[in-house]
Amino acid sequence: MPIPPLRRAPVQRRSAERLGRILDACAELLDETGYEDLSTRAVAERAGVPIGSVYRFFSNKRAMAEALAHRNLDEYAARVTERLAASAASAASGADGGGWREAMDVVVDEYLAMKRGAPGFALVEFGMPVPVTATPDQPNHLVADRLRELLGERLGLEESGEAGERVRVAFLLAVEAADALLRLAFRVHPEGDPVIVAETKELLRAYLAGVLD
């Protein structure tokens, strides 16, 4: 997925590396100062680039944070894909593995890993906060659609018709529920309360069993 919203997409490798440094600096400063005190000038100084380089890509700090959120989603998808590929290889060699329940555990575990360790993730995750009345192109819709794409072939999910629509809605509801419960887990404990995390997994399994079994 391309990183939006860029004023100008990087063409050369040097430009892409500069964009990466800008987003890395943005993530670090979000952890250090929070979003309100984030500034494009501070990001430029941390990234070691002229302020004009930041404005070449972004019109303001919100656009920069949104781009970071989309990069987070790409990284999350890549991590989930890598874990699932390793699980599939293990299953092919005769070890236990596979199944949608294991896949859901991977989805939750990789989110927890990013929540605990990815710079800036605690504030922006996969998207900036949006109003309840916003268009469907908002963080949890994006996450649900990406996960459905990643898991579709692996789990043999229906993609069209009434069954496909039911799967789409189920993934969105599962992501919305997990989002709310895991936020609670991190409010209770800075590393994510293990009891709430375990119960979240059980809730997801119970709900999705009616759709995926």
Residue frames as a rotation matrix with the C-alpha (Angstrom) as fourth column:
MET 1
0.580 0.815 0.000 0.00
0.815 -0.580 0.000 0.00
0.000 0.000 -1.000 0.00
PRO 2
-0.203 -0.655 0.728 1.47
0.548 -0.692 -0.469 3.41
0.811 0.304 0.500 -0.93
ILE 3
-0.434 -0.025 -0.900 1.99
0.862 -0.301 -0.408 5.86
-0.261 -0.953 0.152 1.92
PRO 4
0.054 0.465 0.883 -0.55
0.565 -0.744 0.357 8.71
0.823 0.480 -0.303 1.66
PRO 5
0.847 0.406 0.342 -0.91
0.502 -0.402 -0.766 11.62
-0.174 0.821 -0.544 1.67
LEU 6
-0.146 -0.978 -0.151 2.37
0.719 -0.210 0.663 12.68
-0.680 -0.012 0.733 0.06
ARG 7
0.480 0.202 -0.854 2.76
-0.306 -0.874 -0.378 15.95
-0.822 0.442 -0.358 -1.80
ARG 8
0.361 -0.452 -0.816 5.36
-0.900 0.060 -0.432 14.25
0.244 0.890 -0.385 -3.95
ALA 9
0.975 -0.002 0.222 6.13
-0.060 0.960 0.272 10.54
-0.214 -0.278 0.936 -4.12
PRO 10
0.144 -0.989 -0.027 9.83
-0.569 -0.105 0.815 9.60
-0.809 -0.102 -0.578 -3.88
VAL 11
0.878 0.105 -0.466 11.28
-0.470 0.370 -0.802 8.40
0.089 0.923 0.374 -7.17
GLN 12
0.114 -0.933 -0.343 14.94
-0.403 0.272 -0.874 7.83
0.908 0.237 -0.345 -6.45
ARG 13
0.260 -0.072 -0.963 16.29
0.654 0.747 0.121 5.61
0.710 -0.661 0.241 -3.68
ARG 14
-0.785 -0.615 -0.073 17.92
0.492 -0.548 -0.677 8.61
0.376 -0.567 0.733 -2.01
SER 15
-0.549 0.672 0.497 14.56
-0.591 -0.733 0.338 10.38
0.591 -0.108 0.799 -1.82
ALA 16
0.429 0.718 -0.548 12.86
-0.113 0.645 0.756 7.25
0.896 -0.262 0.358 -0.44
GLU 17
-0.145 -0.568 -0.810 15.56
0.814 0.398 -0.424 6.93
0.563 -0.720 0.405 2.22
ARG 18
-0.921 -0.165 0.354 15.06
-0.002 -0.905 -0.425 10.57
0.391 -0.392 0.833 3.18
LEU 19
-0.022 0.986 0.167 11.31
-0.620 -0.144 0.771 9.97
0.784 -0.087 0.614 3.53
GLY 20
0.380 0.112 -0.918 12.06
0.417 0.865 0.279 6.99
0.825 -0.489 0.282 5.74
ARG 21
-0.638 -0.684 -0.353 14.30
0.654 -0.240 -0.718 9.09
0.407 -0.689 0.600 7.99
ILE 22
-0.699 0.457 0.550 11.59
-0.468 -0.874 0.130 11.74
0.540 -0.167 0.825 8.28
LEU 23
0.377 0.897 -0.231 9.00
-0.408 0.384 0.828 9.16
0.832 -0.218 0.511 9.34
ASP 24
0.071 -0.436 -0.897 11.46
0.715 0.649 -0.259 7.55
0.696 -0.623 0.358 11.76
ALA 25
-0.892 -0.431 0.132 12.10
0.253 -0.721 -0.646 10.95
0.374 -0.543 0.752 13.34
CYS 26
-0.281 0.886 0.369 8.37
-0.644 -0.459 0.612 11.64
0.712 -0.066 0.699 13.52
ALA 27
0.475 0.462 -0.749 7.83
0.136 0.803 0.581 8.34
0.869 -0.378 0.319 15.35
GLU 28
-0.346 -0.697 -0.628 10.62
0.784 0.152 -0.602 9.03
0.515 -0.700 0.494 17.86
LEU 29
-0.929 -0.042 0.367 9.36
-0.094 -0.934 -0.346 12.53
0.358 -0.356 0.863 18.62
LEU 30
0.065 0.998 -0.002 5.79
-0.424 0.029 0.905 11.33
0.903 -0.058 0.425 19.05
ASP 31
0.361 0.000 -0.933 7.01
0.645 0.722 0.249 9.10
0.673 -0.692 0.261 21.89
GLU 32
-0.556 -0.739 -0.381 9.08
0.792 -0.332 -0.512 11.91
0.252 -0.586 0.770 23.40
THR 33
-0.996 0.064 -0.055 6.81
-0.050 -0.973 -0.224 14.93
-0.068 -0.221 0.973 23.08
GLY 34
-0.232 0.964 0.127 3.34
0.475 0.226 -0.850 13.74
-0.849 -0.136 -0.511 22.07
TYR 35
-0.084 0.259 0.962 1.35
0.996 -0.013 0.090 14.88
0.036 0.966 -0.256 19.05
GLU 36
0.846 0.520 -0.118 0.45
0.527 -0.849 0.036 18.37
-0.081 -0.093 -0.992 20.26
ASP 37
0.578 -0.698 -0.423 4.09
-0.273 -0.654 0.706 19.39
-0.769 -0.293 -0.568 20.67
LEU 38
0.026 -0.540 0.842 5.24
0.760 0.558 0.335 17.68
-0.650 0.631 0.424 17.47
SER 39
0.538 0.117 -0.835 6.52
-0.332 -0.881 -0.338 20.11
-0.774 0.459 -0.435 14.85
THR 40
0.959 -0.183 0.215 7.78
0.271 0.388 -0.881 19.75
0.078 0.903 0.422 11.31
ARG 41
0.515 -0.816 0.262 10.90
-0.632 -0.568 -0.527 21.74
0.579 0.106 -0.808 12.23
ALA 42
0.173 -0.431 0.885 11.75
-0.864 0.365 0.347 19.37
-0.472 -0.825 -0.309 15.10
VAL 43
0.761 0.144 0.633 11.26
0.102 0.936 -0.336 16.40
-0.641 0.320 0.698 12.78
ALA 44
0.886 -0.458 0.065 13.56
-0.025 -0.189 -0.982 17.94
0.462 0.869 -0.179 10.19
GLU 45
0.251 -0.825 0.507 16.25
-0.926 -0.357 -0.124 18.55
0.283 -0.438 -0.853 12.81
ARG 46
0.269 -0.108 0.957 15.97
-0.576 0.779 0.250 14.99
-0.772 -0.618 0.147 14.17
ALA 47
0.842 0.122 0.526 16.05
0.290 0.720 -0.631 13.50
-0.455 0.684 0.570 10.68
GLY 48
-0.147 -0.961 -0.232 19.02
0.280 -0.266 0.923 15.66
-0.949 0.071 0.308 9.69
VAL 49
-0.317 0.119 0.941 17.29
0.947 -0.006 0.320 17.12
0.044 0.993 -0.111 6.64
PRO 50
-0.991 0.027 0.130 16.36
-0.018 -0.997 0.070 20.68
0.132 0.067 0.989 5.59
ILE 51
-0.494 0.869 -0.037 12.86
-0.069 -0.081 -0.994 21.78
-0.867 -0.489 0.100 6.61
GLY 52
-0.141 0.425 -0.894 12.06
-0.943 -0.333 -0.009 22.07
-0.302 0.842 0.448 2.91
SER 53
-0.827 -0.200 -0.526 12.56
-0.385 0.883 0.270 18.31
0.410 0.425 -0.807 2.56
VAL 54
-0.791 0.611 0.015 9.75
0.335 0.454 -0.826 17.72
-0.512 -0.649 -0.563 5.04
TYR 55
-0.051 0.820 -0.570 7.43
-0.316 -0.555 -0.770 20.09
-0.948 0.141 0.287 3.19
ARG 56
-0.638 -0.196 -0.744 8.37
-0.770 0.159 0.618 18.44
-0.003 0.968 -0.252 -0.08
PHE 57
-0.869 0.273 -0.413 6.45
0.188 0.954 0.234 15.39
0.458 0.125 -0.880 1.16
PHE 58
-0.249 0.761 -0.599 3.97
0.964 0.252 -0.082 16.73
0.089 -0.598 -0.797 3.72
SER 59
-0.003 0.354 0.935 1.80
0.300 -0.892 0.339 19.83
0.954 0.282 -0.104 4.02
ASN 60
0.197 0.097 0.976 1.66
-0.817 -0.535 0.218 19.68
0.543 -0.840 -0.026 7.83
LYS 61
-0.698 -0.562 0.444 2.35
-0.716 0.542 -0.440 17.47
0.006 -0.625 -0.781 10.83
ARG 62
0.138 0.808 0.573 -1.01
-0.612 0.524 -0.592 15.71
-0.779 -0.269 0.567 10.60
ALA 63
0.777 0.100 -0.622 -0.22
-0.608 0.377 -0.699 14.52
0.165 0.921 0.354 7.08
MET 64
-0.244 -0.952 -0.185 3.13
-0.750 0.307 -0.586 13.29
0.615 -0.004 -0.789 8.38
ALA 65
-0.581 0.089 0.809 1.52
-0.676 0.502 -0.540 11.38
-0.454 -0.861 -0.231 11.26
GLU 66
0.555 0.829 0.060 -1.04
-0.606 0.453 -0.654 9.87
-0.570 0.327 0.754 8.89
ALA 67
0.458 -0.487 -0.743 1.77
-0.679 0.348 -0.647 8.67
0.574 0.801 -0.171 6.63
LEU 68
-0.644 -0.681 0.350 3.45
-0.733 0.416 -0.539 7.09
0.222 -0.603 -0.766 9.65
ALA 69
-0.097 0.707 0.700 0.18
-0.663 0.479 -0.575 5.33
-0.742 -0.520 0.423 10.50
HIS 70
0.815 0.387 -0.431 -0.05
-0.575 0.452 -0.681 3.87
-0.069 0.803 0.592 7.00
ARG 71
-0.064 -0.902 -0.427 3.56
-0.694 0.348 -0.631 2.73
0.718 0.256 -0.648 7.22
ASN 72
-0.566 -0.063 0.822 2.68
-0.762 0.421 -0.492 1.07
-0.316 -0.905 -0.286 10.52
LEU 73
0.488 0.830 0.270 -0.11
-0.603 0.544 -0.584 -0.83
-0.632 0.122 0.766 8.79
ASP 74
0.622 -0.343 -0.704 2.26
-0.596 0.376 -0.710 -2.00
0.508 0.861 0.030 6.06
GLU 75
-0.488 -0.861 0.142 4.78
-0.726 0.311 -0.613 -3.15
0.484 -0.402 -0.777 8.67
TYR 76
-0.259 0.497 0.829 2.06
-0.747 0.441 -0.497 -4.91
-0.612 -0.748 0.257 10.66
ALA 77
0.781 0.578 -0.237 0.82
-0.579 0.528 -0.621 -6.74
-0.234 0.622 0.747 7.56
ALA 78
0.244 -0.783 -0.572 4.38
-0.626 0.323 -0.710 -7.78
0.741 0.531 -0.412 6.72
ARG 79
-0.638 -0.488 0.596 4.95
-0.766 0.329 -0.552 -9.13
0.073 -0.808 -0.584 10.23
VAL 80
0.170 0.784 0.597 1.70
-0.658 0.541 -0.524 -11.09
-0.734 -0.304 0.608 10.21
THR 81
0.790 0.111 -0.602 2.51
-0.587 0.420 -0.693 -12.48
0.176 0.901 0.397 6.75
GLU 82
-0.182 -0.956 -0.230 5.98
-0.716 0.289 -0.635 -13.57
0.674 0.049 -0.738 7.87
ARG 83
-0.564 0.020 0.825 4.62
-0.735 0.444 -0.513 -15.33
-0.376 -0.896 -0.236 10.96
LEU 84
0.496 0.838 0.227 1.91
-0.586 0.516 -0.625 -17.10
-0.641 0.177 0.747 8.99
ALA 85
0.559 -0.381 -0.736 4.42
-0.658 0.337 -0.674 -18.21
0.504 0.861 -0.062 6.35
ALA 86
-0.568 -0.799 0.198 6.63
-0.733 0.382 -0.563 -19.69
0.374 -0.465 -0.802 9.07
SER 87
-0.243 0.589 0.771 3.60
-0.664 0.478 -0.575 -21.46
-0.707 -0.652 0.275 10.55
ALA 88
0.755 0.541 -0.371 2.66
-0.624 0.417 -0.661 -22.87
-0.203 0.730 0.652 7.14
ALA 89
0.088 -0.819 -0.566 6.21
-0.701 0.353 -0.620 -24.15
0.708 0.452 -0.543 6.63
SER 90
-0.686 -0.308 0.660 6.11
-0.720 0.420 -0.552 -25.77
-0.107 -0.854 -0.510 10.05
ALA 91
0.220 0.868 0.444 2.79
-0.624 0.475 -0.621 -27.45
-0.750 -0.140 0.646 9.27
ALA 92
0.691 0.009 -0.723 4.12
-0.682 0.340 -0.647 -28.70
0.240 0.941 0.241 5.93
SER 93
-0.334 -0.910 -0.247 7.03
-0.675 0.413 -0.611 -30.38
0.658 -0.037 -0.752 7.73
GLY 94
-0.178 0.368 -0.913 4.64
0.319 0.899 0.300 -32.29
0.931 -0.238 -0.278 9.94
ALA 95
-0.930 -0.134 -0.343 4.55
0.367 -0.264 -0.892 -30.04
0.029 -0.955 0.295 13.00
ASP 96
0.009 0.971 -0.238 1.31
0.943 -0.087 -0.322 -28.72
-0.334 -0.222 -0.916 14.41
GLY 97
-0.772 -0.220 -0.597 0.17
0.102 -0.969 0.226 -25.48
-0.628 0.114 0.770 12.79
GLY 98
-0.864 0.462 0.201 -2.44
0.153 -0.140 0.978 -23.81
0.480 0.876 0.050 10.63
GLY 99
-0.141 0.918 -0.371 -6.07
0.966 0.210 0.152 -22.99
0.217 -0.337 -0.916 11.17
TRP 100
0.156 0.279 0.947 -7.85
0.293 -0.929 0.226 -19.71
0.943 0.242 -0.227 11.66
ARG 101
0.955 0.202 -0.219 -7.53
0.257 -0.190 0.948 -19.79
0.150 -0.961 -0.233 15.45
GLU 102
0.165 -0.969 -0.186 -3.74
0.868 0.053 0.494 -19.79
-0.469 -0.243 0.849 15.21
ALA 103
-0.310 -0.242 0.920 -3.95
0.784 -0.612 0.103 -17.05
0.538 0.753 0.379 12.59
MET 104
0.624 0.607 0.491 -6.03
0.201 -0.733 0.650 -14.90
0.755 -0.307 -0.580 14.94
ASP 105
0.777 -0.431 -0.459 -3.48
0.520 0.026 0.854 -15.40
-0.356 -0.902 0.244 17.72
VAL 106
-0.259 -0.894 0.367 -0.75
0.957 -0.185 0.225 -14.21
-0.134 0.409 0.903 15.33
VAL 107
0.030 0.367 0.930 -2.84
0.540 -0.789 0.294 -11.16
0.841 0.493 -0.221 14.41
VAL 108
0.934 0.350 0.078 -3.24
0.107 -0.479 0.871 -10.21
0.342 -0.805 -0.484 18.08
ASP 109
0.580 -0.761 -0.291 0.33
0.666 0.238 0.707 -11.06
-0.468 -0.604 0.645 19.10
GLU 110
-0.287 -0.721 0.631 1.91
0.940 -0.339 0.040 -8.98
0.185 0.604 0.775 16.35
TYR 111
0.395 0.478 0.784 -0.29
0.224 -0.878 0.422 -6.01
0.891 0.008 -0.454 17.27
LEU 112
0.977 -0.037 -0.209 0.85
0.204 -0.097 0.974 -6.37
-0.056 -0.995 -0.088 20.89
ALA 113
0.179 -0.983 0.041 4.49
0.929 0.182 0.322 -6.54
-0.323 -0.020 0.946 19.80
MET 114
-0.274 -0.243 0.931 4.15
0.672 -0.741 0.004 -3.29
0.688 0.626 0.366 17.86
LYS 115
0.703 0.603 0.376 2.22
0.120 -0.622 0.774 -1.64
0.701 -0.499 -0.510 20.66
ARG 116
0.875 -0.379 -0.302 5.03
0.371 0.124 0.920 -2.49
-0.312 -0.917 0.249 23.07
GLY 117
0.120 -0.993 -0.024 8.00
0.597 0.052 0.800 -1.68
-0.793 -0.110 0.599 20.88
ALA 118
-0.044 -0.147 0.988 7.35
0.973 -0.232 0.009 0.22
0.228 0.962 0.153 17.65
PRO 119
-0.803 -0.320 -0.503 8.29
0.463 -0.866 -0.188 3.93
-0.376 -0.384 0.844 17.96
GLY 120
-0.864 0.459 -0.205 5.31
-0.498 -0.837 0.227 6.26
-0.068 0.298 0.952 17.78
PHE 121
-0.702 0.599 -0.386 2.85
0.153 0.656 0.739 3.39
0.696 0.460 -0.552 17.54
ALA 122
-0.625 0.455 -0.634 1.25
0.763 0.184 -0.620 4.03
-0.166 -0.871 -0.462 20.90
LEU 123
-0.521 0.399 -0.755 -0.09
-0.050 -0.897 -0.439 7.38
-0.852 -0.191 0.487 19.64
VAL 124
-0.310 0.398 -0.863 -0.98
-0.897 -0.423 0.127 6.88
-0.315 0.814 0.489 15.98
GLU 125
-0.111 0.216 0.970 -1.17
-0.033 0.975 -0.221 3.09
-0.993 -0.057 -0.101 15.55
PHE 126
-0.489 -0.029 0.872 -2.83
0.776 0.442 0.450 2.60
-0.399 0.896 -0.194 12.13
GLY 127
-0.173 0.445 0.878 -4.48
0.688 -0.583 0.431 5.99
0.705 0.679 -0.206 11.76
MET 128
-0.952 -0.098 0.289 -5.18
-0.088 -0.819 -0.567 9.35
0.292 -0.566 0.771 13.29
PRO 129
-0.612 0.782 -0.120 -8.36
0.463 0.230 -0.856 9.63
-0.642 -0.579 -0.502 15.40
VAL 130
-0.899 0.397 0.182 -11.43
-0.008 -0.432 0.902 10.31
0.437 0.810 0.392 13.26
PRO 131
-0.511 0.783 0.354 -15.05
-0.830 -0.342 -0.441 11.21
-0.224 -0.520 0.824 14.12
VAL 132
-0.483 0.432 0.761 -17.64
0.090 0.889 -0.448 8.44
-0.871 -0.148 -0.468 14.38
THR 133
0.587 0.802 -0.110 -19.40
0.037 -0.162 -0.986 10.05
-0.809 0.575 -0.125 11.40
ALA 134
-0.209 -0.761 -0.614 -16.29
-0.692 -0.329 0.643 9.88
-0.691 0.560 -0.458 9.21
THR 135
0.401 0.290 -0.869 -16.22
-0.880 0.387 -0.277 8.02
0.256 0.875 0.410 5.90
PRO 136
0.991 0.079 0.107 -15.53
-0.108 0.950 0.294 4.26
-0.079 -0.303 0.950 5.98
ASP 137
0.470 -0.882 -0.034 -11.89
0.316 0.204 -0.926 4.86
0.824 0.425 0.375 4.99
GLN 138
0.496 -0.273 0.824 -10.74
-0.793 -0.528 0.302 4.96
0.353 -0.804 -0.479 8.58
PRO 139
-0.348 -0.912 0.218 -8.21
-0.934 0.318 -0.161 2.90
0.078 -0.259 -0.963 10.58
ASN 140
-0.362 0.169 0.917 -10.24
-0.423 0.847 -0.323 -0.12
-0.831 -0.505 -0.235 11.66
HIS 141
0.799 0.599 -0.059 -11.82
-0.281 0.285 -0.916 -0.50
-0.532 0.749 0.396 8.22
LEU 142
0.429 -0.724 -0.541 -8.35
-0.829 -0.077 -0.555 -0.44
0.360 0.686 -0.633 6.68
VAL 143
-0.532 -0.641 0.553 -7.01
-0.820 0.552 -0.149 -2.98
-0.210 -0.533 -0.820 9.17
ALA 144
0.083 0.660 0.746 -9.99
-0.307 0.729 -0.611 -5.30
-0.948 -0.178 0.263 8.72
ASP 145
0.895 0.254 -0.367 -9.75
-0.404 0.112 -0.908 -5.18
-0.189 0.961 0.203 4.93
ARG 146
0.081 -0.948 -0.309 -5.99
-0.928 0.041 -0.371 -5.78
0.364 0.317 -0.876 4.99
LEU 147
-0.538 -0.264 0.800 -6.31
-0.660 0.722 -0.206 -8.76
-0.524 -0.639 -0.563 7.34
ARG 148
0.482 0.780 0.400 -9.10
-0.253 0.561 -0.789 -10.23
-0.839 0.279 0.467 5.23
GLU 149
0.741 -0.294 -0.604 -6.87
-0.637 -0.023 -0.770 -9.97
0.213 0.956 -0.204 2.18
LEU 150
-0.283 -0.949 0.140 -3.94
-0.939 0.245 -0.241 -11.56
0.195 -0.200 -0.960 4.01
LEU 151
-0.627 0.053 0.777 -5.95
-0.461 0.779 -0.425 -14.44
-0.628 -0.625 -0.464 5.44
GLY 152
0.241 0.880 -0.410 -8.41
-0.881 0.021 -0.472 -14.98
-0.406 0.475 0.781 2.58
GLU 153
0.247 -0.197 -0.949 -6.51
-0.704 0.637 -0.316 -17.61
0.666 0.745 0.018 0.61
ARG 154
-0.776 -0.629 0.042 -4.99
-0.459 0.518 -0.722 -19.24
0.433 -0.580 -0.691 3.69
LEU 155
-0.749 0.534 0.391 -8.38
-0.260 0.305 -0.916 -19.74
-0.609 -0.788 -0.090 5.34
GLY 156
-0.824 0.448 0.347 -10.42
0.550 0.486 0.679 -20.24
0.136 0.751 -0.646 2.18
LEU 157
-0.503 0.643 -0.577 -12.64
0.214 -0.555 -0.804 -17.24
-0.837 -0.528 0.142 2.90
GLU 158
0.174 0.661 0.730 -15.55
0.969 0.017 -0.247 -16.38
-0.176 0.750 -0.637 0.65
GLU 159
-0.758 -0.563 -0.330 -14.92
0.483 -0.824 0.298 -13.16
-0.440 0.066 0.896 -1.24
SER 160
-0.877 0.480 -0.013 -18.21
-0.338 -0.598 0.727 -12.48
0.341 0.642 0.686 -2.98
GLY 161
-0.200 0.916 -0.349 -21.94
0.159 0.381 0.911 -12.73
0.967 0.127 -0.221 -2.50
GLU 162
0.672 0.597 0.438 -23.78
-0.344 -0.271 0.899 -12.92
0.655 -0.755 0.023 0.79
ALA 163
0.797 -0.429 -0.426 -21.14
0.600 0.647 0.471 -15.16
0.074 -0.631 0.773 2.37
GLY 164
-0.187 -0.919 0.348 -18.37
0.825 -0.339 -0.453 -12.76
0.534 0.202 0.821 1.38
GLU 165
-0.015 0.276 0.961 -20.25
-0.206 -0.941 0.267 -9.82
0.979 -0.194 0.071 2.86
ARG 166
0.930 0.364 -0.057 -20.74
-0.044 0.263 0.964 -11.73
0.366 -0.894 0.260 6.10
VAL 167
0.368 -0.882 -0.293 -16.99
0.923 0.384 0.002 -12.39
0.111 -0.272 0.956 6.30
ARG 168
-0.311 -0.483 0.819 -16.25
0.443 -0.836 -0.325 -8.72
0.841 0.262 0.473 5.62
VAL 169
0.392 0.548 0.738 -18.56
-0.422 -0.606 0.674 -7.57
0.817 -0.576 -0.006 8.40
ALA 170
0.927 -0.045 -0.373 -17.23
0.314 0.637 0.704 -10.24
0.206 -0.769 0.605 10.77
PHE 171
-0.007 -1.000 -0.029 -13.64
0.930 0.004 -0.368 -9.08
0.368 -0.029 0.930 10.28
LEU 172
-0.278 -0.052 0.959 -14.62
0.000 -0.999 -0.054 -5.46
0.961 -0.015 0.277 10.85
LEU 173
0.711 0.606 0.357 -16.50
-0.374 -0.103 0.922 -6.30
0.595 -0.789 0.153 14.05
ALA 174
0.724 -0.510 -0.465 -13.64
0.668 0.687 0.287 -8.47
0.173 -0.518 0.838 15.27
VAL 175
-0.311 -0.876 0.369 -11.13
0.720 -0.471 -0.511 -5.67
0.621 0.107 0.777 14.68
GLU 176
-0.006 0.385 0.923 -13.38
-0.318 -0.876 0.363 -3.09
0.948 -0.292 0.128 16.38
ALA 177
0.921 0.387 -0.056 -13.87
-0.096 0.362 0.927 -5.37
0.379 -0.848 0.371 19.41
ALA 178
0.424 -0.842 -0.332 -10.19
0.884 0.466 -0.051 -6.23
0.198 -0.272 0.942 19.66
ASP 179
-0.282 -0.513 0.810 -9.24
0.363 -0.839 -0.405 -2.56
0.888 0.180 0.423 19.35
ALA 180
0.363 0.517 0.775 -11.46
-0.502 -0.592 0.630 -1.55
0.785 -0.618 0.045 22.25
LEU 181
0.986 0.082 -0.147 -10.45
0.064 0.624 0.778 -4.45
0.156 -0.777 0.610 24.50
LEU 182
0.269 -0.958 -0.102 -6.72
0.911 0.287 -0.295 -4.19
0.312 -0.013 0.950 23.84
ARG 183
-0.158 -0.237 0.959 -6.82
-0.025 -0.969 -0.244 -0.46
0.987 -0.062 0.147 24.52
LEU 184
0.762 0.472 0.442 -8.36
-0.478 -0.050 0.877 -1.39
0.436 -0.880 0.188 27.86
ALA 185
0.788 -0.513 -0.340 -5.57
0.591 0.784 0.187 -3.91
0.171 -0.348 0.922 28.45
PHE 186
-0.199 -0.929 0.311 -2.97
0.751 -0.349 -0.561 -1.16
0.630 0.122 0.767 27.99
ARG 187
0.125 0.285 0.951 -4.87
-0.412 -0.857 0.311 1.24
0.903 -0.430 0.011 30.24
VAL 188
0.960 0.275 0.054 -4.82
-0.176 0.443 0.879 -1.38
0.218 -0.854 0.473 32.99
HIS 189
0.533 -0.837 0.124 -1.16
0.357 0.355 0.864 -2.29
-0.767 -0.416 0.488 32.51
PRO 190
0.305 -0.438 -0.846 1.58
-0.637 -0.754 0.160 -0.52
-0.708 0.490 -0.509 30.51
GLU 191
-0.780 -0.615 -0.115 2.55
-0.516 0.528 0.675 -3.78
-0.354 0.586 -0.729 28.77
GLY 192
-0.226 0.788 -0.572 -1.04
-0.716 0.265 0.646 -4.91
0.661 0.555 0.504 28.22
ASP 193
-0.121 0.229 0.966 -2.84
-0.911 0.360 -0.199 -6.77
-0.393 -0.904 0.165 31.01
PRO 194
-0.891 -0.360 -0.277 -2.31
-0.449 0.792 0.413 -10.49
0.071 0.493 -0.867 30.26
VAL 195
-0.633 0.727 0.267 -5.71
0.363 0.583 -0.727 -11.53
-0.684 -0.363 -0.633 31.58
ILE 196
0.258 0.738 -0.623 -7.55
-0.290 -0.556 -0.779 -9.05
-0.922 0.382 0.070 29.37
VAL 197
-0.331 -0.461 -0.824 -5.39
-0.928 0.000 0.373 -10.08
-0.172 0.887 -0.428 26.39
ALA 198
-0.988 -0.051 0.143 -6.23
-0.042 0.997 0.066 -13.75
-0.146 0.059 -0.988 26.97
GLU 199
-0.265 0.963 0.046 -9.93
0.382 0.148 -0.912 -13.00
-0.886 -0.224 -0.407 27.33
THR 200
0.087 0.229 -0.970 -9.84
-0.713 -0.666 -0.221 -10.90
-0.696 0.710 0.105 24.16
LYS 201
-0.761 -0.425 -0.490 -8.49
-0.647 0.556 0.522 -13.90
0.050 0.714 -0.698 22.25
GLU 202
-0.834 0.502 0.229 -11.22
0.377 0.822 -0.427 -16.11
-0.403 -0.270 -0.875 23.68
LEU 203
0.026 0.873 -0.487 -13.89
-0.035 -0.486 -0.873 -13.59
-0.999 0.040 0.018 22.69
LEU 204
-0.161 -0.159 -0.974 -12.56
-0.922 -0.326 0.206 -13.41
-0.351 0.932 -0.094 19.13
ARG 205
-0.970 -0.218 -0.112 -12.46
-0.243 0.916 0.319 -17.20
0.033 0.336 -0.941 18.84
ALA 206
-0.566 0.814 0.131 -16.01
0.431 0.428 -0.794 -17.55
-0.703 -0.393 -0.593 20.13
TYR 207
0.187 0.656 -0.731 -17.38
-0.336 -0.657 -0.675 -14.91
-0.923 0.372 0.098 17.76
LEU 208
-0.192 -0.348 -0.918 -15.47
-0.959 -0.132 0.251 -15.92
-0.208 0.928 -0.308 14.65
ALA 209
-0.848 -0.097 0.522 -16.23
-0.095 0.995 0.030 -19.63
-0.522 -0.024 -0.853 15.12
GLY 210
0.064 0.983 0.172 -19.77
0.232 0.153 -0.961 -18.97
-0.971 0.101 -0.219 13.89
VAL 211
0.674 0.137 -0.726 -18.39
-0.565 -0.539 -0.625 -17.52
-0.477 0.831 -0.286 10.65
LEU 212
0.023 -0.847 -0.531 -15.14
-0.996 0.029 -0.089 -19.38
0.091 0.531 -0.843 9.97
ASP 213
-0.562 -0.221 0.797 -15.81
-0.434 0.899 -0.056 -22.93
-0.704 -0.378 -0.601 11.22
